[in-house]
Amino acid sequence: MKSYYKRNLILFLILGVAIWANISSDVYAKNIFVSPTGNNANSGLTRDDPKETISAAINMADSGDEIRLLPGIYLGKTEIRNYYGEAEKSLVIMSDSPDPGSYAVIDGGVELVDGITTSGPNAIDLSNYGFEIRNSRWITLKNIKFQNCWAHTVVIRSSQYITVTGCDIRCGKRSVYPRDGSHHVLVENCYWEQDPRVFDTWDWASLHHGVGGDPAGVAPLDHFNGALLHPKESGGSLIMRGCVLKNCFNGFRTKPSTWQEDGNVEIYDNVFINVRDNAFEPESYAWNIHFYHNVMYNSYKSFSIDDCRGGPIYIYGNVQSQELDPEMGLHYEGGYPDDLRGIWKFKGPSVLTEPCYAFNNSFYTYATAFREGEATNRLMKHFNNAYEFFSSQSMSGEMGLTDWHDSFAFDHDAVNLTWPDNIVNHDQEQHGIITELLFIDGLGNDLKLKSGSPCIDAGTVLAFPEFDWVQSYEGSAPDIGAYEGDHLVEGPPFRYLEPPVSGDAYDEKPRIVRHKIDGDQLILYFSDEIDTSTVNTESIRLYQNGYRVVVMDIFFLHNGWKMFIRTDRNLNDNELSLSMDPLPRGVNGEDATHWASTIPLPVERVKGDINEDGEIDIQDVLLVINIILGLFEPTQDQFWRANYDNDGNIDVVDVVQIVRFMLGSR
């Protein structure tokens, strides 16, 4: 008799849930499908019934939804206005296919011939963007290809927590363009290429400033004078990581008008190939910028800190090398071919008031490190850097440094040529060395040190008390150059710094900016200080290879900037994932965030947890019923989760078993 009543109770629950599913279908995240051959009158809830435009999908989307773009070409700009997503639940606009060859293509419709438009306005004056995001927050663009979008690709105005990830971008002056106070913008794992002729054919003057000027440009090619991440008067908190940039004019560049704009920046783990101007170019003001663990290959002048106020700037663990004689376009029409001119463009007249720390970088080049007239800024602190200069048919590398200021400090560096007069005459490089550096393969871009290199254990230990950080090393002292043994050197972890003038428009949500593993401990570094009373072992969900790891205890150092999580096993970085629920709070009262964390959120494959929120509840039952009714088309992973009995079909039996699980019966 009890079994009879329980079975009927289950059936009654299924009926009630089915009715609720029809009247409350918006309580869970959903997939919305779009196709260039779709129709906006369609539901958009299955691949066979897609919307036609991205805008139509956005109009029916809620926080946490995925707008999945079926393969094809989507013409024209999509505008997103006043979309106020919920924190930690980004609206994701993404290609439905994970195969890069089948990514959805956003086409701005501007086809260039020999780099210029053939009719109408020049490309620099166009607004044929891929996306224009205004007054919005918590949006992600993922795995999308962009082409023919000019002058820019993704324009972000007065918006926050915007992510561009995994995209293939073949266009754009300021390709990702945060402006008008936008803050917290992440560009990661993207490929960006403007045009091979930017590097090897077109003249620099036309690319830099178009027609006219001095030296004179002859073609309107200045729409290439931008960068992959190019903020202008943004609110800062910008990240570019894991990207490949090739055949482009600049890599990262800023355009602030005041000190508090375009600051608090991290640029790391990127590869820059064939950069016609600068890989790194903060303009006017530079506030708390970290540039590290990047590879630069064939870069005209890697670092341009020109007429720039502010600081601090941290540049470390970077590697620069080149071809023996790279082929480049002319400097100006009728003039001389360009070459890789230098490494540091560190000029005034405006000067830094906080240091530029350049340490533990490695260079293999025929360029001059500091050309004449290009070391007139202030506060260059230059330690543990390795320079191997060579000569080609046209160039002979050297340190240069014919300019000097008493605020400079150079020591524990290594070169394979003599020190310039300014080093000798100002008692610098007391511990520096002149030697054959013994890079493993300079032309092959392997600037690790060979065994027996004089640079091993020849550096100095750096410390930054403001970060509670002291440099670690393996031998008797740090190595000179970008590598400590086989890995890139570690530098101070990023911390958010409020600008030194009023006008900061937001409080930082503490986020994980770095993590390290030490045996059974996971160490987390935060961008802002955590209120340690708001986190405990129960709030931390840690996974290794998809399996839950037991958290034994936690403790903090350096107040709330550095968290240690002790677990029941030795950890590694292979498929490590982390979530915190509830999120801890910062001492500033702001909730922490998973946004831009260096550790991904867990994706634990659990039968019945269709919406992947870590719980099996009524929302999952709703999703299964909507799958059965044809109102929701699951991804392959969601199908696996919903097929509770593993029979290859999603039906009422799966609903019964999930409900039984919820009722405590197995």
C-alpha positions in Angstrom: 0.0 0.0 0.0 2.8 2.4 0.9 4.5 1.6 -2.5 1.2 2.5 -4.2 0.9 5.9 -2.6 4.5 6.7 -3.1 4.3 5.8 -6.9 1.2 8.0 -7.2 2.9 10.8 -5.3 5.7 10.7 -7.8 3.3 10.7 -10.7 1.5 13.7 -9.2 4.8 15.5 -8.8 5.6 14.8 -12.4 2.3 16.2 -13.5 2.7 19.3 -11.4 6.2 19.9 -12.6 5.0 19.5 -16.2 2.4 22.2 -15.7 5.0 24.4 -14.0 7.4 23.8 -16.8 4.8 25.3 -19.3 4.1 28.4 -17.2 7.6 29.0 -15.8 10.0 28.1 -18.5 12.2 31.0 -17.8 13.5 29.9 -14.4 16.5 28.0 -15.8 19.2 28.9 -18.2 18.3 28.0 -21.8 19.9 27.6 -25.1 18.7 29.9 -27.9 19.7 28.9 -31.5 20.3 31.3 -34.3 21.0 30.7 -38.0 21.4 33.0 -41.0 18.6 30.8 -42.6 16.4 31.0 -39.6 13.3 33.1 -38.9 12.7 35.5 -36.0 9.1 34.1 -35.8 10.6 30.7 -34.7 10.9 29.8 -31.1 14.8 29.6 -31.2 14.7 26.8 -28.7 15.9 24.0 -30.9 18.4 23.8 -33.8 15.6 23.0 -36.1 13.7 26.1 -35.2 16.3 28.9 -34.9 16.0 32.6 -34.9 17.5 34.5 -37.8 19.2 37.4 -36.0 21.4 37.6 -32.9 19.3 40.6 -31.8 16.1 38.6 -31.7 17.8 36.0 -29.5 19.1 38.7 -27.1 15.6 40.0 -26.8 14.4 36.7 -25.3 17.6 35.9 -23.3 18.1 35.9 -19.6 21.2 35.9 -17.5 23.1 32.6 -17.8 21.5 31.7 -21.2 23.6 30.6 -24.2 22.9 32.1 -27.6 24.3 29.4 -29.9 25.2 30.5 -33.4 24.8 27.8 -36.1 27.5 27.8 -38.8 27.1 30.5 -41.4 27.8 34.2 -42.1 26.0 36.8 -40.1 26.1 40.1 -41.8 26.2 43.5 -40.1 26.6 44.8 -36.6 24.8 43.6 -33.5 24.0 46.2 -30.9 23.5 45.3 -27.3 22.1 48.1 -25.2 21.0 48.2 -21.5 21.5 44.5 -20.9 22.0 44.2 -17.2 23.1 40.7 -16.6 23.2 39.1 -13.2 26.6 38.8 -11.5 28.3 35.4 -12.1 25.7 34.5 -14.8 26.9 35.9 -18.0 24.9 35.9 -21.2 27.0 33.8 -23.6 26.9 34.4 -27.3 28.9 31.6 -29.0 29.4 29.4 -32.0 27.3 26.2 -31.6 30.2 24.2 -33.1 33.4 23.8 -31.1 35.3 23.2 -34.3 37.1 26.4 -35.4 36.5 25.5 -39.0 32.8 25.7 -38.4 32.7 28.8 -36.2 29.9 31.3 -36.9 31.3 34.2 -38.9 30.4 37.8 -38.1 31.0 39.9 -41.3 31.0 43.7 -41.0 30.6 44.0 -44.8 33.7 46.1 -45.5 35.9 44.3 -48.0 39.2 46.1 -48.4 41.2 46.1 -51.7 44.9 46.5 -51.1 44.1 47.5 -47.6 41.7 50.4 -48.4 38.0 50.8 -49.3 37.2 51.3 -53.0 34.3 53.6 -52.5 32.7 55.7 -49.8 34.5 56.7 -46.5 37.9 55.5 -45.6 37.8 52.4 -43.3 38.9 54.5 -40.3 35.6 56.5 -40.5 33.3 53.5 -40.6 31.1 52.0 -37.9 30.8 48.5 -39.4 31.6 46.8 -36.1 30.9 43.2 -35.2 29.3 44.1 -31.9 28.6 47.4 -30.1 27.9 46.9 -26.4 26.5 49.9 -24.5 25.4 50.3 -20.9 25.5 46.5 -20.3 27.2 44.0 -18.1 28.1 40.3 -17.8 28.3 39.3 -21.5 30.6 36.8 -23.1 31.5 36.4 -26.8 32.9 33.0 -27.4 34.4 31.0 -30.3 33.3 33.5 -33.0 35.1 34.4 -36.2 35.1 38.1 -37.2 36.0 39.5 -40.6 35.5 42.7 -42.6 34.7 44.7 -39.4 36.0 48.3 -39.6 37.0 50.5 -38.1 36.7 48.3 -35.0 35.6 44.8 -34.1 34.0 44.8 -30.6 33.2 48.3 -29.2 32.4 48.4 -25.5 30.8 51.6 -24.1 30.0 52.2 -20.4 29.8 48.4 -19.7 31.3 46.0 -17.2 32.4 42.4 -17.0 32.7 41.8 -20.7 34.6 38.7 -22.0 35.9 38.0 -25.5 37.3 34.4 -25.5 38.4 31.9 -28.1 37.6 34.2 -31.1 39.3 34.3 -34.5 39.6 38.0 -35.4 40.8 39.1 -38.9 40.0 42.8 -38.8 39.8 45.9 -36.7 41.9 49.0 -35.8 41.0 48.9 -32.1 39.8 45.3 -32.3 38.5 45.1 -28.7 37.7 48.7 -27.8 36.6 49.4 -24.2 35.8 53.1 -23.7 33.6 55.6 -21.9 34.4 54.3 -18.5 33.9 50.5 -19.3 35.8 48.3 -16.8 36.6 44.7 -16.3 37.1 43.5 -19.8 38.9 40.2 -20.5 40.3 39.1 -23.9 41.7 35.6 -23.7 42.7 32.8 -26.1 42.0 34.8 -29.2 43.8 34.9 -32.5 44.2 38.3 -34.2 45.7 39.1 -37.5 45.2 42.3 -39.5 47.1 41.6 -42.8 50.5 40.2 -43.6 51.3 43.3 -45.6 51.1 45.4 -42.4 54.5 43.9 -41.5 56.2 43.1 -44.8 54.8 45.4 -47.5 53.1 48.7 -46.7 55.0 51.8 -45.6 55.1 52.6 -41.9 54.1 56.3 -42.4 50.8 55.4 -44.3 50.0 52.8 -41.6 50.8 55.2 -38.7 49.0 58.4 -39.9 47.6 57.9 -43.4 48.2 60.4 -46.1 50.5 63.3 -45.4 52.4 64.0 -42.2 56.2 63.8 -41.7 57.4 61.4 -43.0 54.7 61.6 -45.6 52.2 58.7 -45.9 50.8 58.0 -49.3 47.8 55.8 -48.6 44.9 55.9 -46.1 46.0 52.9 -44.1 45.8 54.4 -40.7 42.9 52.1 -39.8 45.5 49.5 -39.1 47.1 51.7 -36.4 45.5 50.1 -33.4 45.8 47.0 -31.2 44.0 43.9 -30.2 43.1 45.4 -26.8 43.0 49.2 -27.2 41.1 51.0 -24.4 40.3 54.7 -24.6 39.2 56.5 -21.4 38.1 53.2 -19.9 37.7 52.5 -16.2 40.5 50.0 -16.3 40.7 46.5 -14.9 41.6 45.0 -18.3 43.2 41.6 -19.0 44.7 40.2 -22.2 46.0 36.7 -21.9 46.7 33.5 -23.9 46.3 35.3 -27.3 48.3 35.1 -30.5 48.7 38.4 -32.4 50.3 38.3 -35.8 50.9 40.7 -38.7 49.5 43.7 -36.7 50.5 47.3 -36.0 50.4 47.2 -32.2 49.6 44.6 -29.6 48.3 46.4 -26.5 47.8 50.2 -26.5 45.9 52.7 -24.3 44.4 56.2 -24.8 43.6 57.7 -21.4 42.9 61.4 -20.9 43.4 61.3 -17.1 45.4 59.3 -14.6 42.5 57.1 -13.4 41.7 55.8 -16.9 43.0 52.6 -18.6 44.8 51.4 -15.5 45.0 48.2 -13.5 46.0 46.1 -16.4 47.4 42.6 -16.9 48.9 41.5 -20.2 50.4 38.0 -20.0 51.0 34.6 -21.7 50.5 36.2 -25.2 52.5 35.6 -28.4 53.3 38.6 -30.6 54.5 37.8 -34.1 55.5 40.4 -36.8 54.5 43.6 -34.9 55.1 46.6 -37.1 55.2 49.2 -34.3 54.9 48.2 -30.6 53.8 45.2 -28.7 53.2 47.3 -25.6 52.3 51.0 -25.8 50.6 52.8 -22.9 50.1 56.4 -23.8 49.9 59.6 -21.7 49.3 57.8 -18.4 50.2 54.3 -17.1 48.8 53.1 -13.8 49.6 49.7 -12.3 50.3 47.8 -15.5 51.7 44.3 -15.4 53.2 42.9 -18.7 54.8 39.4 -18.2 55.4 36.0 -19.7 54.9 37.2 -23.2 56.8 36.1 -26.3 57.7 38.7 -28.9 59.0 37.6 -32.3 59.9 40.2 -35.0 58.8 43.3 -33.0 59.8 46.7 -34.4 60.1 48.3 -30.9 58.6 46.1 -28.2 58.1 48.6 -25.4 56.9 52.2 -26.1 56.6 54.2 -22.9 56.7 57.5 -24.6 55.7 60.9 -23.1 54.0 58.8 -20.4 53.2 59.8 -16.8 52.3 57.6 -13.9 53.6 54.2 -12.9 54.1 51.7 -11.6 54.8 49.4 -14.5 56.0 45.8 -14.1 57.7 44.1 -17.1 59.2 40.7 -16.4 59.6 37.2 -17.7 59.3 38.2 -21.3 61.2 36.7 -24.3 62.1 38.6 -27.5 63.8 37.1 -30.5 63.7 37.5 -34.3 64.6 36.2 -37.7 68.1 36.9 -38.9 66.9 39.5 -41.4 63.1 39.9 -41.4 61.6 41.5 -44.5 59.7 44.6 -43.7 57.9 47.4 -45.7 59.5 50.8 -46.3 59.5 53.4 -43.5 58.0 55.8 -46.0 57.3 55.7 -49.7 60.7 56.1 -51.5 62.6 55.8 -48.3 64.6 53.0 -46.6 63.2 49.6 -45.6 62.2 49.3 -42.0 64.1 47.1 -39.6 63.6 46.1 -36.0 64.7 49.4 -34.6 64.9 48.9 -30.8 63.6 47.4 -27.7 62.8 50.3 -25.3 61.3 53.6 -26.4 61.4 55.2 -22.9 61.0 58.9 -23.7 59.8 62.2 -22.1 59.0 65.0 -21.9 56.2 63.8 -19.6 57.7 61.4 -17.1 56.8 58.6 -14.7 56.5 59.4 -11.0 56.5 55.7 -10.0 59.1 53.2 -11.4 59.1 51.1 -14.5 60.4 47.8 -13.1 62.1 45.8 -16.0 63.5 42.6 -14.7 64.3 39.1 -15.8 63.6 39.5 -19.5 65.6 37.8 -22.3 66.5 39.3 -25.7 68.1 37.9 -28.8 68.3 40.7 -31.4 70.2 42.9 -33.8 68.3 45.9 -32.5 69.6 48.6 -30.2 68.2 48.3 -26.7 67.9 52.1 -26.0 68.3 54.2 -29.1 69.6 57.8 -28.9 67.0 60.1 -27.5 64.8 57.2 -26.3 65.8 56.9 -22.7 64.7 60.4 -21.4 61.8 59.3 -19.2 62.4 58.6 -15.4 62.7 55.8 -12.9 63.8 52.9 -15.0 64.7 50.0 -12.6 66.5 47.4 -14.7 67.7 44.2 -13.2 68.5 40.6 -14.1 67.9 41.1 -17.9 69.8 39.1 -20.5 70.8 40.7 -23.9 72.4 38.8 -26.7 73.1 41.1 -29.6 74.1 39.9 -33.0 74.9 41.4 -36.4 73.1 40.8 -39.7 73.7 42.1 -43.2 72.1 45.5 -42.3 72.1 45.8 -38.5 74.4 45.4 -35.5 72.8 45.2 -32.1 74.0 47.1 -29.0 72.9 48.4 -25.6 72.9 52.1 -26.7 71.7 54.2 -23.8 73.2 57.5 -24.8 70.7 59.3 -22.5 70.7 59.1 -18.7 68.9 60.2 -15.6 69.9 59.9 -12.0 66.7 58.0 -11.2 67.8 55.1 -13.3 69.2 51.9 -11.7 70.9 49.1 -13.7 72.5 46.0 -12.1 72.9 42.3 -12.3 72.2 42.4 -16.1 74.1 40.4 -18.7 75.2 41.4 -22.2 77.5 39.8 -24.8 79.0 43.3 -25.7 80.6 46.1 -23.7 78.6 48.3 -21.4 77.8 51.8 -22.8 79.6 54.9 -21.3 76.5 55.9 -19.3 76.6 52.6 -17.4 80.3 52.9 -16.7 80.3 56.6 -15.9 77.4 56.4 -13.4 78.7 53.3 -11.5 76.0 51.0 -12.7 76.1 47.3 -13.3 78.5 46.7 -10.4 77.3 43.1 -10.5 76.5 42.9 -14.2 78.4 40.6 -16.5 79.8 40.7 -20.0 79.8 37.2 -21.3 78.5 34.7 -23.9 75.0 34.1 -22.5 74.6 30.6 -23.9 70.9 30.7 -24.9 69.8 27.3 -26.1 68.8 28.5 -29.6 68.4 32.3 -30.1 67.2 32.1 -33.7 64.9 29.2 -32.7 63.3 31.4 -30.0 64.5 29.2 -27.2 66.1 31.6 -24.7 66.4 29.2 -21.8 70.0 28.9 -20.6 72.3 26.1 -21.4 73.9 24.2 -18.6 77.1 26.1 -17.7 75.8 29.5 -18.7 77.4 32.3 -16.6 73.9 33.7 -16.1 72.8 30.9 -13.9 72.7 32.0 -10.2 74.1 35.4 -11.2 71.1 37.6 -10.5 69.8 39.5 -7.5 66.8 38.7 -5.4 64.0 41.2 -6.0 61.4 42.1 -3.4 58.3 44.2 -3.5 57.1 44.8 0.0 53.8 46.4 -1.3 52.9 43.0 -2.6 54.4 41.0 0.3 56.5 39.4 -2.4 60.1 38.2 -2.5 61.5 36.5 -5.6 61.9 32.7 -5.4 64.7 30.8 -7.1 66.2 27.3 -7.4 70.0 27.7 -6.9 72.1 30.0 -4.8 70.6 33.1 -6.5 68.1 33.9 -9.3 69.2 33.3 -12.8 69.7 36.3 -15.2 67.1 36.3 -18.0 63.4 35.3 -18.3 63.8 31.7 -17.1 64.6 30.1 -13.8 65.6 26.7 -14.9 62.9 25.5 -17.4 60.1 27.8 -16.3 59.5 31.6 -16.7 60.3 33.6 -13.6 57.6 34.5 -11.2 56.9 38.2 -10.4 54.7 40.0 -7.9 51.0 39.0 -8.1 48.7 41.6 -9.5 46.8 43.7 -7.0 44.1 46.3 -7.8 45.3 49.8 -6.9 43.0 52.8 -6.6 44.2 55.6 -8.9 45.9 58.4 -7.1 43.3 61.0 -8.1 39.6 61.1 -7.5 37.1 59.7 -10.0 37.3 55.9 -9.5 33.8 54.8 -10.4 33.7 51.3 -8.8 34.9 49.1 -6.0 36.9 46.1 -7.0 35.3 42.7 -6.7 38.1 40.5 -5.4 39.1 38.0 -8.0 41.7 35.2 -8.3 44.6 36.6 -10.2 47.1 33.8 -9.7 47.2 30.3 -8.1 50.0 28.0 -7.1 50.1 24.4 -6.0 52.4 23.2 -3.2 51.8 19.5 -2.5 48.4 19.2 -0.9 47.9 23.0 -0.8 46.3 25.3 -3.3 47.4 28.9 -2.9 45.1 31.7 -4.2 46.1 35.3 -4.8 43.3 37.9 -4.9 43.1 41.3 -6.6 41.7 42.9 -3.5 41.7 42.0 0.1 39.2 39.3 1.3 37.3 39.6 4.6 38.6 36.3 6.0 35.5 35.8 8.2 33.3 35.3 5.1 34.9 32.1 3.8 35.1 28.6 5.2 35.8 25.1 4.1 32.1 24.4 3.4 32.0 27.2 0.8 34.8 25.9 -1.3 34.2 23.2 -4.0 37.5 22.0 -5.4 37.8 19.4 -8.2 40.7 17.4 -9.7 40.0 15.6 -13.0 36.3 16.0 -12.4 36.3 14.5 -8.9 35.6 16.4 -5.7 38.6 17.1 -3.5 38.1 17.3 0.3 39.1 20.6 1.7 40.6 20.1 5.1 41.2 23.7 6.2 42.0 27.2 5.0 44.1 30.0 6.3 45.3 33.4 5.1 48.6 35.3 4.9 49.1 39.0 4.2 45.7 39.7 5.7 43.2 38.6 3.1 45.3 38.8 -0.1 46.6 35.2 0.0 44.5 32.1 0.8 45.9 28.7 1.5 43.6 25.7 1.0 44.8 22.4 2.4 43.3 19.3 0.9 43.3 15.5 1.4 45.7 14.8 -1.5 48.5 16.1 -3.6 47.3 18.4 -6.4 48.3 19.3 -9.9 47.1 21.7 -12.5 45.6 19.0 -14.7 41.8 19.7 -14.9 41.9 21.6 -11.6 38.7 23.6 -11.0 37.2 25.7 -8.2 34.0 27.4 -7.1 33.1 29.2 -4.0 29.4 29.3 -2.8 28.6 31.6 -1.2 31.3 33.9 -2.6 33.4 35.6 0.1 33.3 39.3 0.5 36.1 41.8 0.2 37.0 44.1 3.1 35.5 46.8 0.8 32.1 45.1 1.1 32.0 43.8 -2.5 31.3 40.2 -3.2 34.3 38.3 -4.7 33.9 37.0 -8.3 34.9 34.0 -10.4 35.2 36.3 -13.4 38.7 36.0 -15.0 39.9 33.6 -12.4 43.0 31.7 -13.3 41.2 28.5 -12.2 38.1 27.5 -14.2 34.8 26.8 -12.7 34.0 23.1 -12.2 32.3 21.1 -14.8 31.5 18.0 -12.9 29.5 15.4 -14.9 26.7 14.4 -12.6 23.6 12.5 -13.7 20.6 14.7 -13.1 22.4 18.0 -12.8 21.4 19.2 -16.2 22.0 22.9 -15.5 25.4 22.2 -14.0 24.8 24.3 -10.8 26.1 21.5 -8.5 22.6 20.6 -7.3 19.9 18.2 -8.4 16.6 20.0 -7.9 13.3 21.0 -9.5 15.1 23.2 -12.1 16.8 20.1 -13.5 13.4 18.3 -13.6 12.0 21.2 -15.5 14.8 21.0 -18.1 14.2 17.2 -18.6 10.4 17.7 -19.1 11.1 20.5 -21.6 13.5 18.3 -23.5 10.7 15.6 -23.6 8.2 18.2 -24.8 10.6 19.5 -27.5 10.9 22.9 -25.8 14.6 22.7 -25.0 17.3 21.1 -27.1 20.2 19.9 -25.0 23.9 20.0 -25.7 25.7 16.6 -25.9 26.8 17.0 -22.3 23.2 18.0 -21.1 21.8 15.0 -22.9 24.2 12.7 -20.9 23.2 14.3 -17.7 19.4 14.1 -18.5 19.6 10.5 -19.6 19.5 9.3 -16.0 19.0 5.6 -16.8 21.6 5.5 -19.6 19.2 3.9 -22.1 20.0 6.4 -24.8 16.6 8.1 -24.6 15.3 11.0 -22.5 11.8 10.1 -21.4 9.4 10.0 -18.4 11.5 7.2 -16.8 14.4 9.7 -16.4 12.0 12.2 -14.8 10.8 9.6 -12.4 14.3 8.6 -11.4 15.4 12.1 -10.9 12.4 12.9 -8.7 13.0 9.7 -6.7 16.5 10.9 -6.1 15.2 14.3 -4.9 12.8 12.4 -2.6 15.7 10.5 -1.1 14.8 7.2 -2.7 17.3 5.4 -4.9 
